């Protein structure tokens, strides 16, 4: 039989995987939106700058649009939202798999508790937990390498969503 503390530890790690899958998916979506917005702004400024050649814009606005265009292009190159989006979505996919693995471990614990003849040991659970935690670290490491910083409000919203989803699925 597995202790309540160990069961709680598995639950918390399962919740963490659920949170991360939702967080990185939403973060990837946000980066895609930023990338598209920047492209649209660059297109708009580029078009407006082209009209500069036709003298359709006031003289004071012409150099300003050129500066805005240059700033947006530099921001797009530095921020690299497309790469960050790809990395975040990749992490999210991996975290969905980890979420399933944590769920499976919790189901194993539950079925062992329900079966008096079960021989699931706390050491076995701890070994599986360590393996899953190591995998989680490996999966999320590319975020730092891609320059993805923490977005705490988004993280908190996704943590609440994950908790509700897990509580609902666990209640079934």
MDAnalysis code that builds the backbone (N, CA, C; Angstrom):
import MDAnalysis as mda
import numpy as np

u = mda.Universe.empty(516, n_residues=172, atom_resindex=np.repeat(np.arange(172), 3), trajectory=True)
u.add_TopologyAttr("name", ["N", "CA", "C"] * 172)
u.add_TopologyAttr("resid", np.arange(1, 173))
u.add_TopologyAttr("resname", ["UNK", "UNK", "UNK", "UNK", "UNK", "UNK", "UNK", "UNK", "UNK", "UNK", "UNK", "UNK", "UNK", "UNK", "UNK", "UNK", "UNK", "UNK", "UNK", "UNK", "UNK", "UNK", "UNK", "UNK", "UNK", "UNK", "UNK", "UNK", "UNK", "UNK", "UNK", "UNK", "UNK", "UNK", "UNK", "UNK", "UNK", "UNK", "UNK", "UNK", "UNK", "UNK", "UNK", "UNK", "UNK", "UNK", "UNK", "UNK", "UNK", "UNK", "UNK", "UNK", "UNK", "UNK", "UNK", "UNK", "UNK", "UNK", "UNK", "UNK", "UNK", "UNK", "UNK", "UNK", "UNK", "UNK", "UNK", "UNK", "UNK", "UNK", "UNK", "UNK", "UNK", "UNK", "UNK", "UNK", "UNK", "UNK", "UNK", "UNK", "UNK", "UNK", "UNK", "UNK", "UNK", "UNK", "UNK", "UNK", "UNK", "UNK", "UNK", "UNK", "UNK", "UNK", "UNK", "UNK", "UNK", "UNK", "UNK", "UNK", "UNK", "UNK", "UNK", "UNK", "UNK", "UNK", "UNK", "UNK", "UNK", "UNK", "UNK", "UNK", "UNK", "UNK", "UNK", "UNK", "UNK", "UNK", "UNK", "UNK", "UNK", "UNK", "UNK", "UNK", "UNK", "UNK", "UNK", "UNK", "UNK", "UNK", "UNK", "UNK", "UNK", "UNK", "UNK", "UNK", "UNK", "UNK", "UNK", "UNK", "UNK", "UNK", "UNK", "UNK", "UNK", "UNK", "UNK", "UNK", "UNK", "UNK", "UNK", "UNK", "UNK", "UNK", "UNK", "UNK", "UNK", "UNK", "UNK", "UNK", "UNK", "UNK", "UNK", "UNK", "UNK", "UNK", "UNK", "UNK", "UNK", "UNK", "UNK", "UNK"])
u.atoms.positions = np.array([
    [0.843, -1.183, 0.000],
    [0.000, 0.000, 0.000],
    [0.887, 1.245, 0.000],
    [0.466, 2.237, -0.729],
    [1.209, 3.481, -0.870],
    [0.673, 4.490, 0.144],
    [1.574, 5.234, 0.743],
    [1.164, 6.209, 1.761],
    [0.381, 7.361, 1.128],
    [-0.379, 8.038, 1.960],
    [-1.137, 9.193, 1.487],
    [-0.200, 10.292, 0.992],
    [0.937, 10.441, 1.637],
    [1.905, 11.456, 1.218],
    [2.443, 11.153, -0.176],
    [2.775, 9.893, -0.436],
    [3.290, 9.515, -1.746],
    [2.196, 9.680, -2.804],
    [0.982, 9.305, -2.449],
    [-0.150, 9.486, -3.360],
    [-0.299, 10.976, -3.690],
    [-0.205, 11.823, -2.682],
    [-0.307, 13.269, -2.887],
    [0.831, 13.784, -3.767],
    [2.019, 13.258, -3.573],
    [3.161, 13.664, -4.396],
    [2.921, 13.326, -5.869],
    [2.378, 12.144, -6.122],
    [2.075, 11.745, -7.501],
    [1.009, 12.681, -8.077],
    [-0.021, 12.959, -7.281],
    [-1.080, 13.864, -7.728],
    [-0.501, 15.232, -8.109],
    [0.387, 15.768, -7.271],
    [0.960, 17.081, -7.536],
    [1.819, 17.082, -8.817],
    [2.546, 16.013, -9.033],
    [3.361, 15.928, -10.242],
    [2.484, 15.759, -11.482],
    [1.413, 15.007, -11.345],
    [0.454, 14.849, -12.436],
    [-0.144, 16.212, -12.775],
    [-0.539, 16.937, -11.746],
    [-1.091, 18.278, -11.941],
    [-0.063, 19.191, -12.604],
    [1.197, 19.079, -12.209],
    [2.245, 19.908, -12.790],
    [2.397, 19.626, -14.281],
    [2.356, 18.353, -14.658],
    [2.442, 18.008, -16.080],
    [1.234, 18.557, -16.838],
    [0.058, 18.463, -16.232],
    [-1.151, 19.009, -16.862],
    [-1.042, 20.525, -17.007],
    [-0.522, 21.173, -15.981],
    [-0.345, 22.623, -16.029],
    [0.627, 23.008, -17.132],
    [1.748, 22.313, -17.197],
    [2.766, 22.654, -18.185],
    [2.281, 22.423, -19.610],
    [1.533, 21.358, -19.836],
    [1.043, 21.117, -21.198],
    [0.128, 22.256, -21.629],
    [-0.730, 22.706, -20.744],
    [-1.628, 23.815, -21.071],
    [-0.863, 25.134, -21.186],
    [0.066, 25.350, -20.297],
    [0.835, 26.595, -20.275],
    [1.650, 26.757, -21.561],
    [2.405, 25.733, -21.929],
    [3.245, 25.862, -23.112],
    [2.424, 25.911, -24.394],
    [1.292, 25.254, -24.428],
    [0.407, 25.361, -25.583],
    [-0.110, 26.793, -25.723],
    [-0.573, 27.371, -24.625],
    [-1.068, 28.752, -24.664],
    [0.063, 29.727, -24.982],
    [1.233, 29.471, -24.438],
    [2.375, 30.337, -24.698],
    [2.763, 30.269, -26.175],
    [2.765, 29.071, -26.736],
    [3.056, 28.925, -28.161],
    [2.038, 29.664, -29.014],
    [0.769, 29.567, -28.634],
    [-0.273, 30.298, -29.360],
    [-0.036, 31.802, -29.268],
    [0.366, 32.268, -28.101],
    [0.641, 33.690, -27.909],
    [1.801, 34.136, -28.800],
    [2.857, 33.326, -28.890],
    [3.993, 33.679, -29.741],
    [3.592, 33.718, -31.212],
    [2.733, 32.807, -31.620],
    [2.254, 32.812, -33.003],
    [1.494, 34.111, -33.272],
    [0.629, 34.510, -32.327],
    [-0.113, 35.767, -32.498],
    [0.838, 36.963, -32.572],
    [1.845, 37.006, -31.709],
    [2.819, 38.108, -31.744],
    [3.540, 38.140, -33.091],
    [3.946, 36.974, -33.563],
    [4.662, 36.897, -34.825],
    [3.787, 37.420, -35.964],
    [2.529, 36.997, -35.988],
    [1.614, 37.454, -37.044],
    [1.347, 38.952, -36.931],
    [1.180, 39.436, -35.712],
    [0.941, 40.863, -35.519],
    [2.129, 41.686, -36.014],
    [3.326, 41.231, -35.675],
    [4.512, 41.949, -36.147],
    [4.600, 41.946, -37.670],
    [4.280, 40.817, -38.264],
    [4.310, 40.739, -39.730],
    [3.304, 41.719, -40.330],
    [2.112, 41.793, -39.746],
    [1.101, 42.727, -40.246],
    [1.543, 44.179, -40.064],
    [2.132, 44.463, -38.911],
    [2.610, 45.830, -38.679],
    [3.739, 46.203, -39.648],
    [4.622, 45.257, -39.886],
    [5.707, 45.510, -40.840],
    [5.135, 45.715, -42.233],
    [4.140, 44.910, -42.587],
    [3.502, 45.072, -43.886],
    [2.830, 46.440, -43.989],
    [2.109, 46.814, -42.934],
    [1.420, 48.110, -42.946],
    [2.413, 49.263, -43.022],
    [3.457, 49.189, -42.208],
    [4.453, 50.260, -42.231],
    [5.217, 50.281, -43.551],
    [5.495, 49.102, -44.078],
    [6.189, 49.023, -45.367],
    [5.350, 49.609, -46.479],
    [4.059, 49.297, -46.457],
    [3.156, 49.854, -47.459],
    [3.065, 51.366, -47.310],
    [2.934, 51.811, -46.061],
    [2.862, 53.253, -45.817],
    [4.159, 53.936, -46.216],
    [5.284, 53.258, -45.955],
    [6.573, 53.830, -46.349],
    [6.695, 53.898, -47.870],
    [6.114, 52.929, -48.557],
    [6.151, 52.951, -50.018],
    [5.341, 54.125, -50.557],
    [4.269, 54.451, -49.864],
    [3.483, 55.599, -50.306],
    [4.251, 56.906, -50.101],
    [5.251, 56.840, -49.257],
    [6.137, 57.997, -49.059],
    [6.726, 58.423, -50.401],
    [7.054, 57.419, -51.203],
    [7.624, 57.715, -52.509],
    [6.627, 58.461, -53.390],
    [5.364, 58.264, -53.124],
    [4.334, 58.919, -53.925],
    [3.892, 60.247, -53.314],
    [4.498, 60.605, -52.226],
    [4.187, 61.857, -51.520],
    [2.722, 61.949, -51.109],
    [2.139, 60.834, -50.724],
    [0.744, 60.838, -50.293],
    [0.597, 61.120, -48.803],
    [1.679, 60.959, -48.074],
    [1.636, 61.165, -46.632],
    [2.233, 62.519, -46.267],
    [1.812, 63.057, -45.136],
    [2.422, 64.322, -44.687],
    [3.933, 64.140, -44.473],
    [4.656, 65.177, -44.677],
    [6.119, 65.117, -44.593],
    [6.606, 64.678, -43.212],
    [5.932, 65.085, -42.153],
    [6.361, 64.730, -40.800],
    [6.163, 63.248, -40.499],
    [5.218, 62.581, -41.194],
    [4.927, 61.175, -40.946],
    [5.865, 60.240, -41.712],
    [6.420, 60.712, -42.792],
    [7.246, 59.863, -43.651],
    [8.476, 59.294, -42.932],
    [9.295, 60.097, -42.284],
    [10.459, 59.516, -41.600],
    [10.054, 58.678, -40.381],
    [8.956, 59.054, -39.751],
    [8.482, 58.306, -38.580],
    [8.102, 56.877, -38.955],
    [7.429, 56.717, -40.081],
    [7.050, 55.376, -40.529],
    [8.280, 54.523, -40.845],
    [9.291, 55.142, -41.409],
    [10.534, 54.409, -41.676],
    [11.179, 53.922, -40.394],
    [11.180, 54.758, -39.363],
    [11.752, 54.369, -38.066],
    [10.924, 53.266, -37.403],
    [9.609, 53.389, -37.480],
    [8.733, 52.357, -36.909],
    [8.972, 51.029, -37.618],
    [9.063, 51.064, -38.925],
    [9.314, 49.851, -39.702],
    [10.641, 49.207, -39.293],
    [11.662, 50.010, -39.166],
    [12.971, 49.481, -38.764],
    [12.904, 48.879, -37.361],
    [12.227, 49.570, -36.443],
    [12.113, 49.064, -35.067],
    [11.346, 47.744, -35.029],
    [10.258, 47.659, -35.776],
    [9.475, 46.413, -35.807],
    [10.278, 45.258, -36.401],
    [11.014, 45.526, -37.449],
    [11.823, 44.481, -38.078],
    [12.911, 43.986, -37.124],
    [13.529, 44.920, -36.407],
    [14.559, 44.524, -35.437],
    [13.939, 43.737, -34.302],
    [12.783, 44.183, -33.798],
    [12.104, 43.459, -32.722],
    [11.749, 42.052, -33.173],
    [11.264, 41.922, -34.402],
    [10.894, 40.603, -34.905],
    [12.107, 39.671, -34.967],
    [13.238, 40.203, -35.389],
    [14.448, 39.375, -35.466],
    [14.940, 38.981, -34.077],
    [14.897, 39.926, -33.150],
    [15.406, 39.658, -31.803],
    [14.469, 38.743, -31.028],
    [13.167, 39.022, -31.078],
    [12.194, 38.253, -30.293],
    [12.062, 36.823, -30.804],
    [12.166, 36.622, -32.093],
    [12.108, 35.291, -32.702],
    [10.889, 34.501, -32.221],
    [9.726, 35.114, -32.346],
    [8.496, 34.496, -31.854],
    [8.164, 33.182, -32.553],
    [8.493, 33.053, -33.830],
    [8.181, 31.823, -34.558],
    [8.929, 30.633, -33.952],
    [10.194, 30.820, -33.640],
    [10.974, 29.743, -33.019],
    [10.451, 29.432, -31.626],
    [10.149, 30.481, -30.855],
    [9.615, 30.268, -29.509],
    [8.283, 29.529, -29.561],
    [7.457, 29.848, -30.542],
    [6.171, 29.167, -30.689],
    [6.382, 27.683, -30.982],
    [7.308, 27.387, -31.869],
    [7.588, 25.991, -32.212],
    [8.104, 25.215, -30.998],
    [9.007, 25.819, -30.253],
    [9.550, 25.170, -29.052],
    [8.450, 24.960, -28.011],
    [7.644, 26.001, -27.768],
    [6.579, 25.901, -26.762],
    [5.551, 24.829, -27.146],
    [5.171, 24.773, -28.408],
    [4.213, 23.739, -28.827],
    [4.828, 22.340, -28.732],
    [6.113, 22.221, -29.025],
    [6.786, 20.923, -28.867],
    [6.809, 20.478, -27.415],
    [7.104, 21.397, -26.518],
    [7.094, 21.080, -25.087],
    [5.692, 20.690, -24.647],
    [4.693, 21.415, -25.129],
    [3.300, 21.107, -24.764],
    [2.935, 19.688, -25.170],
    [3.323, 19.277, -26.376],
    [3.026, 17.901, -26.836],
    [3.687, 16.861, -25.932],
    [4.928, 17.105, -25.570],
    [5.641, 16.180, -24.684],
    [4.989, 16.136, -23.301],
    [4.527, 17.287, -22.831],
    [3.899, 17.348, -21.507],
    [2.562, 16.627, -21.488],
    [1.854, 16.604, -22.614],
    [0.609, 15.834, -22.693],
    [0.926, 14.352, -22.477],
    [2.000, 13.885, -23.100],
    [2.418, 12.492, -22.899],
    [2.790, 12.249, -21.439],
    [3.515, 13.176, -20.836],
    [3.882, 13.027, -19.426],
    [2.649, 13.069, -18.521],
    [1.704, 13.900, -18.866],
    [0.454, 13.957, -18.104],
    [-0.225, 12.583, -18.117],
    [-0.244, 11.945, -19.282],
    [-0.831, 10.600, -19.390],
    [-0.052, 9.586, -18.544],
    [1.252, 9.718, -18.520],
    [2.069, 8.791, -17.730],
    [1.839, 8.971, -16.230],
    [1.697, 10.245, -15.793],
    [1.392, 10.494, -14.376],
    [0.015, 9.944, -14.030],
    [-0.933, 10.121, -14.932],
    [-2.279, 9.592, -14.716],
    [-2.223, 8.066, -14.587],
    [-1.450, 7.439, -15.442],
    [-1.301, 5.984, -15.398],
    [-0.704, 5.534, -14.066],
    [0.279, 6.274, -13.578],
    [0.880, 5.939, -12.283],
    [-0.156, 6.076, -11.177],
    [-0.959, 7.130, -11.222],
    [-2.001, 7.309, -10.213],
    [-3.028, 6.169, -10.290],
    [-3.379, 5.758, -11.497],
    [-4.313, 4.639, -11.664],
    [-3.715, 3.345, -11.125],
    [-2.417, 3.154, -11.319],
    [-1.738, 1.973, -10.780],
    [-1.812, 1.972, -9.254],
    [-1.585, 3.136, -8.661],
    [-1.665, 3.258, -7.199],
    [-3.082, 2.958, -6.729],
    [-4.064, 3.534, -7.412],
    [-5.463, 3.314, -7.029],
    [-5.857, 1.847, -7.127],
    [-5.461, 1.199, -8.209],
    [-5.832, -0.212, -8.368],
    [-5.092, -1.090, -7.358],
    [-3.865, -0.714, -7.011],
    [-3.130, -1.476, -5.991],
    [-3.780, -1.302, -4.621],
    [-4.302, -0.120, -4.348],
    [-4.987, 0.116, -3.074],
    [-6.298, -0.664, -3.000],
    [-6.943, -0.832, -4.137],
    [-8.225, -1.541, -4.169],
    [-8.048, -3.055, -4.097],
    [-6.875, -3.539, -4.462],
    [-6.606, -4.979, -4.478],
    [-5.735, -5.347, -3.277],
    [-6.288, -6.094, -2.313],
    [-5.497, -6.432, -1.120],
    [-4.291, -7.320, -1.426],
    [-4.295, -7.994, -2.567],
    [-3.175, -8.869, -2.934],
    [-2.100, -8.148, -3.746],
    [-2.298, -6.882, -4.020],
    [-1.343, -6.124, -4.833],
    [-0.033, -5.944, -4.074],
    [1.046, -5.879, -4.839],
    [2.372, -5.777, -4.227],
    [3.124, -4.534, -4.693],
    [2.397, -3.483, -4.951],
    [3.035, -2.241, -5.371],
    [3.756, -1.627, -4.175],
    [5.052, -1.426, -4.333],
    [5.825, -0.870, -3.221],
    [6.034, 0.627, -3.402],
    [6.255, 1.278, -2.296],
    [6.534, 2.712, -2.321],
    [7.820, 2.986, -3.106],
    [8.785, 2.076, -3.012],
    [10.041, 2.252, -3.748],
    [9.807, 2.226, -5.258],
    [8.927, 1.333, -5.705],
    [8.601, 1.254, -7.122],
    [7.956, 2.559, -7.586],
    [7.045, 3.089, -6.785],
    [6.385, 4.356, -7.127],
    [7.402, 5.478, -7.159],
    [8.286, 5.510, -6.179],
    [9.312, 6.566, -6.147],
    [10.243, 6.489, -7.360],
    [10.596, 5.282, -7.779],
    [11.442, 5.116, -8.960],
    [10.742, 5.642, -10.207],
    [9.459, 5.319, -10.341],
    [8.705, 5.806, -11.499],
    [8.561, 7.329, -11.447],
    [8.349, 7.852, -10.260],
    [8.260, 9.307, -10.098],
    [9.572, 9.979, -10.500],
    [10.672, 9.436, -10.047],
    [11.981, 10.014, -10.369],
    [12.222, 9.992, -11.879],
    [11.838, 8.903, -12.507],
    [11.995, 8.792, -13.954],
    [11.145, 9.834, -14.682],
    [9.905, 10.002, -14.242],
    [9.019, 10.981, -14.872],
    [9.481, 12.415, -14.604],
    [9.975, 12.668, -13.402],
    [10.482, 14.008, -13.086],
    [11.715, 14.331, -13.932],
    [12.569, 13.345, -14.123],
    [13.761, 13.536, -14.952],
    [13.348, 13.839, -16.390],
    [12.350, 13.113, -16.878],
    [11.838, 13.344, -18.232],
    [11.240, 14.757, -18.344],
    [10.507, 15.186, -17.310],
    [9.897, 16.523, -17.317],
    [10.977, 17.601, -17.426],
    [12.046, 17.447, -16.679],
    [13.150, 18.409, -16.749],
    [13.775, 18.428, -18.143],
    [13.946, 17.248, -18.720],
    [14.522, 17.133, -20.060],
    [13.609, 17.805, -21.097],
    [12.321, 17.597, -20.952],
    [11.339, 18.131, -21.898],
    [11.246, 19.649, -21.822],
    [11.319, 20.204, -20.628],
    [11.141, 21.652, -20.469],
    [12.434, 22.460, -20.619],
    [13.581, 21.808, -20.624],
    [14.859, 22.523, -20.778],
    [14.948, 23.387, -22.038],
    [14.421, 22.949, -23.174],
    [14.523, 23.799, -24.370],
    [13.861, 25.170, -24.240],
    [12.951, 25.333, -23.306],
    [12.307, 26.641, -23.124],
    [13.347, 27.697, -22.761],
    [14.204, 27.388, -21.828],
    [15.236, 28.347, -21.423],
    [16.227, 28.577, -22.563],
    [16.555, 27.523, -23.278],
    [17.498, 27.658, -24.386],
    [16.932, 28.532, -25.512],
    [15.589, 28.523, -25.669],
    [14.951, 29.330, -26.714],
    [14.666, 30.749, -26.233],
    [14.986, 31.032, -24.981],
    [14.765, 32.369, -24.446],
    [13.326, 32.621, -24.019],
    [12.603, 31.554, -23.727],
    [11.214, 31.702, -23.285],
    [11.238, 32.023, -21.793],
    [10.695, 33.180, -21.466],
    [10.659, 33.605, -20.067],
    [9.316, 33.243, -19.448],
    [9.258, 33.298, -18.129],
    [8.045, 32.934, -17.407],
    [6.988, 34.022, -17.541],
    [5.774, 33.601, -17.798],
    [4.611, 34.496, -17.850],
    [3.685, 34.060, -16.722],
    [3.882, 34.663, -15.550],
    [3.251, 34.163, -14.329],
    [1.725, 34.198, -14.358],
    [1.121, 35.237, -14.908],
    [-0.358, 35.274, -14.930],
    [-0.920, 34.166, -15.805],
    [-0.316, 33.944, -16.962],
    [-0.743, 32.856, -17.833],
    [-0.529, 31.518, -17.138],
    [0.602, 31.372, -16.472],
    [0.925, 30.147, -15.748],
    [-0.119, 29.870, -14.661],
    [-0.508, 30.905, -13.935],
    [-1.509, 30.735, -12.872],
    [-2.862, 30.335, -13.442],
    [-3.260, 30.955, -14.557],
    [-4.539, 30.589, -15.183],
    [-4.526, 29.133, -15.636],
    [-3.422, 28.719, -16.225],
    [-3.328, 27.343, -16.717],
    [-3.239, 26.352, -15.561],
    [-2.643, 26.762, -14.452],
    [-2.602, 25.899, -13.265],
    [-4.013, 25.653, -12.745],
    [-4.830, 26.701, -12.714],
    [-6.221, 26.533, -12.279],
    [-6.997, 25.640, -13.238],
    [-6.805, 25.849, -14.544],
    [-7.474, 25.004, -15.532],
    [-7.071, 23.539, -15.365],
    [-5.792, 23.311, -15.158],
    [-5.297, 21.936, -15.009],
    [-5.861, 21.289, -13.750],
    [-5.902, 22.032, -12.652],
    [-6.449, 21.483, -11.401],
    [-7.902, 21.085, -11.588],
    [-8.692, 21.942, -12.208],
    [-10.111, 21.653, -12.427],
    [-10.260, 20.428, -13.329],
    [-9.477, 20.386, -14.397],
    [-9.561, 19.255, -15.335],
    [-9.180, 17.944, -14.640],
    [-8.141, 17.951, -13.837],
    [-7.723, 16.736, -13.147],
    [-8.714, 16.325, -12.090],
    [-9.231, 17.286, -11.349],
    [-10.240, 16.948, -10.333],
    [-11.473, 16.349, -10.992],
    [-11.872, 16.906, -12.133],
    [-13.045, 16.362, -12.841],
    [-12.779, 14.967, -13.388],
    [-11.594, 14.749, -13.956],
    [-11.293, 13.432, -14.514],
    [-11.070, 12.400, -13.418],
    [-10.527, 12.846, -12.301],
    [-10.262, 11.925, -11.197],
    [-11.555, 11.538, -10.474],
    [-12.544, 12.424, -10.542],
    [-13.824, 12.144, -9.883],
    [-14.636, 11.103, -10.635],
    [-14.310, 10.884, -11.905],
    [-15.079, 9.912, -12.716],
    [-14.905, 8.499, -12.271],
])
